[in-house]
Amino acid sequence: MFVLAKLQDVVRIPPWLFDKSLNEAIAEELNRKLANRVLYSVGLCIALHDVLSLEESFILPGDGASHTKTVFRYTVFRPYVDEVLTGRIKSCSNDGVQVSLGFFDDIVIPPTSLQQPARFDEAEQVWVWEYDNGKHSLFMDPGEEVRFRVAAETFTDTTPAGPELTTADPAAPAADPAQTQQRKTPYVITATINEPGLGLLSWWSNLG
């Protein structure tokens, strides 16, 4: 679930951190910059593990901060495909089930990856497993613990882009770039529970 990613960056240390040791100041700045941030094709950054090397620091003209090229290792959340994890159901919709690990919420179980046969209960807004040919309706209520297998991962580049050229009606209102950016999710895990032993933990304790 967690891996060490070897990264490189030029770390800017502002003057008010000069009273700290270089390693301590760099660690503070790297965690401030990266913690809880998704790096494209790397994963969700959790915390700095260690600093591997530092090059000579320099100060740019007109900037009182120091700049140091740094090679370091960062603890990253990025489960491998087929890894089995346990989380809690955050919500259900016609599009599937959203699962949370507490620190990461972008885990989606599509309808086709649920225990089958399954149906969406519009009144309760939850998915239901029709166990034993419909003799038992097992509800997937929010807050319940669920065991799932990672089926795929999707990274989306959310780097802000420049204005797009368009031939649309100039009188039409322009799209808000900020709103367009907010709709993007940088890292999504697609999961499945359509296997024996997967799904709500309570199912298997009760069925056993």
C-alpha positions as CSV (number, residue, x, y, z in Angstrom):
1,M,0.0,0.0,0.0
2,F,2.9,2.4,0.8
3,V,6.1,2.7,-1.3
4,L,9.2,4.8,-1.2
5,A,9.6,7.1,-4.2
6,K,13.0,8.5,-5.0
7,L,12.5,12.2,-6.0
8,Q,14.6,15.2,-6.8
9,D,13.8,18.9,-6.3
10,V,15.4,22.3,-5.8
11,V,14.3,23.3,-2.4
12,R,13.9,26.9,-1.5
13,I,14.7,27.8,2.1
14,P,13.3,31.3,3.2
15,P,15.5,33.4,5.4
16,W,13.3,32.9,8.5
17,L,14.4,29.2,8.5
18,F,18.1,29.9,8.5
19,D,18.3,29.4,12.2
20,K,17.5,25.7,11.6
21,S,20.0,23.1,10.3
22,L,19.9,22.7,6.5
23,N,18.6,19.1,6.7
24,E,15.8,20.2,9.2
25,A,14.8,23.2,7.1
26,I,14.7,21.1,3.9
27,A,12.6,18.4,5.6
28,E,10.2,21.0,6.8
29,E,9.9,22.6,3.3
30,L,9.5,19.3,1.5
31,N,6.7,18.2,3.8
32,R,5.0,21.6,3.5
33,K,5.2,21.3,-0.3
34,L,4.4,17.7,-0.9
35,A,2.4,16.2,2.0
36,N,-1.1,15.2,1.0
37,R,-0.4,16.0,-2.6
38,V,-0.8,13.7,-5.6
39,L,2.2,13.5,-7.9
40,Y,1.4,12.3,-11.4
41,S,2.3,8.6,-11.9
42,V,3.8,8.6,-8.4
43,G,0.9,8.6,-5.9
44,L,-0.3,10.4,-2.9
45,C,2.6,11.8,-0.9
46,I,2.4,11.1,2.8
47,A,5.7,12.1,4.5
48,L,9.4,12.6,3.9
49,H,11.3,9.4,4.6
50,D,14.9,10.6,4.3
51,V,17.3,12.9,2.4
52,L,19.8,11.1,0.2
53,S,22.0,13.9,-1.0
54,L,22.4,17.7,-1.0
55,E,24.2,19.8,-3.5
56,E,25.8,23.2,-2.8
57,S,23.2,25.9,-1.9
58,F,23.0,29.1,-3.8
59,I,21.1,32.4,-3.6
60,L,19.6,34.0,-6.6
61,P,19.9,37.8,-7.3
62,G,17.0,39.6,-5.7
63,D,16.0,36.6,-3.6
64,G,17.2,36.3,0.0
65,A,16.3,32.6,0.1
66,S,18.7,29.7,-0.4
67,H,18.2,27.1,-3.1
68,T,19.5,23.5,-2.7
69,K,19.2,20.7,-5.2
70,T,18.0,17.7,-3.1
71,V,17.6,14.0,-3.8
72,F,15.2,12.4,-1.3
73,R,12.8,9.5,-0.7
74,Y,9.2,10.1,0.1
75,T,6.6,7.8,1.5
76,V,3.8,7.5,-1.0
77,F,0.4,5.8,-1.0
78,R,0.1,3.7,-4.2
79,P,-1.3,0.2,-3.8
80,Y,-0.4,-2.3,-6.4
81,V,-3.0,-3.8,-8.7
82,D,-4.6,-6.9,-7.1
83,E,-3.7,-5.8,-3.6
84,V,-6.5,-6.4,-1.1
85,L,-7.4,-3.6,1.2
86,T,-10.0,-2.8,3.8
87,G,-11.8,0.6,4.0
88,R,-15.3,2.0,4.8
89,I,-18.1,2.8,2.4
90,K,-18.4,6.6,2.1
91,S,-21.4,6.8,-0.3
92,C,-23.4,5.0,-2.9
93,S,-24.9,6.2,-6.2
94,N,-26.0,4.8,-9.5
95,D,-22.4,5.0,-10.6
96,G,-21.2,2.6,-7.9
97,V,-19.8,2.6,-4.4
98,Q,-17.2,5.1,-3.1
99,V,-14.8,3.8,-0.4
100,S,-12.6,5.7,2.0
101,L,-9.4,4.7,3.8
102,G,-9.7,7.7,6.0
103,F,-6.8,9.6,4.4
104,F,-7.8,8.8,0.8
105,D,-11.4,8.8,-0.6
106,D,-11.1,8.4,-4.3
107,I,-11.7,4.7,-4.5
108,V,-14.6,3.6,-6.7
109,I,-16.3,0.2,-7.1
110,P,-18.3,0.2,-10.4
111,P,-21.7,-1.6,-10.4
112,T,-20.3,-4.4,-12.6
113,S,-17.6,-5.0,-10.0
114,L,-20.0,-5.6,-7.1
115,Q,-21.1,-9.0,-5.8
116,Q,-23.7,-10.2,-8.3
117,P,-26.6,-10.0,-8.7
118,A,-26.7,-6.5,-7.3
119,R,-29.3,-3.7,-7.5
120,F,-29.4,0.0,-6.5
121,D,-32.1,0.8,-3.9
122,E,-33.4,4.2,-4.9
123,A,-35.2,4.7,-1.6
124,E,-32.3,3.9,0.6
125,Q,-29.6,5.1,-1.9
126,V,-27.5,2.0,-1.3
127,W,-26.4,-1.0,-3.3
128,V,-27.8,-4.4,-2.4
129,W,-26.4,-7.8,-3.0
130,E,-29.2,-10.2,-3.8
131,Y,-27.6,-13.2,-2.1
132,D,-28.7,-16.8,-2.8
133,N,-30.8,-15.9,-5.8
134,G,-32.6,-13.0,-4.0
135,K,-33.5,-14.9,-0.8
136,H,-31.4,-12.4,1.2
137,S,-30.9,-8.7,0.6
138,L,-27.5,-7.6,1.9
139,F,-27.3,-3.8,2.0
140,M,-24.1,-1.8,1.6
141,D,-24.7,0.9,4.1
142,P,-22.3,3.9,4.4
143,G,-19.9,3.5,7.3
144,E,-19.6,-0.3,6.9
145,E,-16.2,-1.9,6.6
146,V,-15.5,-3.4,3.2
147,R,-12.7,-5.5,1.8
148,F,-11.8,-4.9,-1.8
149,R,-9.2,-5.7,-4.4
150,V,-7.5,-3.0,-6.4
151,A,-8.4,-3.5,-10.1
152,A,-6.9,-0.4,-11.7
153,E,-5.5,3.1,-11.1
154,T,-6.0,6.3,-13.1
155,F,-3.8,9.4,-12.9
156,T,-5.1,12.6,-14.4
157,D,-2.7,15.6,-15.1
158,T,-4.3,18.5,-13.2
159,T,-1.6,21.0,-14.1
160,P,-3.3,24.3,-14.9
161,A,-3.4,24.9,-18.7
162,G,-3.3,28.1,-20.6
163,P,-6.4,29.6,-22.2
164,E,-7.9,27.5,-25.0
165,L,-8.5,28.8,-28.5
166,T,-12.2,28.4,-29.5
167,T,-14.4,29.2,-32.4
168,A,-17.6,29.2,-30.3
169,D,-20.0,32.1,-30.2
170,P,-18.1,35.0,-28.7
171,A,-21.3,36.2,-27.0
172,A,-21.5,33.0,-25.0
173,P,-20.1,33.1,-21.4
174,A,-16.6,31.7,-21.1
175,A,-16.1,28.6,-19.0
176,D,-14.6,29.2,-15.6
177,P,-11.0,27.6,-15.6
178,A,-11.2,27.3,-11.8
179,Q,-14.4,25.2,-11.9
180,T,-13.0,23.1,-14.8
181,Q,-9.9,22.4,-12.7
182,Q,-11.9,21.4,-9.6
183,R,-13.8,18.7,-11.6
184,K,-10.6,16.8,-12.2
185,T,-9.5,14.1,-9.7
186,P,-5.7,13.5,-9.9
187,Y,-5.7,9.9,-8.7
188,V,-8.5,7.4,-8.7
189,I,-8.4,3.7,-7.7
190,T,-10.9,1.4,-9.3
191,A,-11.7,-1.6,-7.1
192,T,-13.7,-4.8,-7.2
193,I,-15.6,-6.9,-4.6
194,N,-17.0,-9.5,-7.1
195,E,-15.0,-12.4,-5.5
196,P,-15.6,-14.8,-2.6
197,G,-14.5,-13.2,0.6
198,L,-14.6,-9.7,-0.6
199,G,-17.3,-7.1,0.3
200,L,-18.6,-6.1,3.7
201,L,-16.8,-7.8,6.5
202,S,-20.1,-8.4,8.2
203,W,-21.4,-10.5,5.3
204,W,-18.8,-13.2,5.7
205,S,-19.0,-13.3,9.5
206,N,-22.8,-13.7,9.3
207,L,-22.7,-16.1,6.3
208,G,-20.1,-18.2,8.0
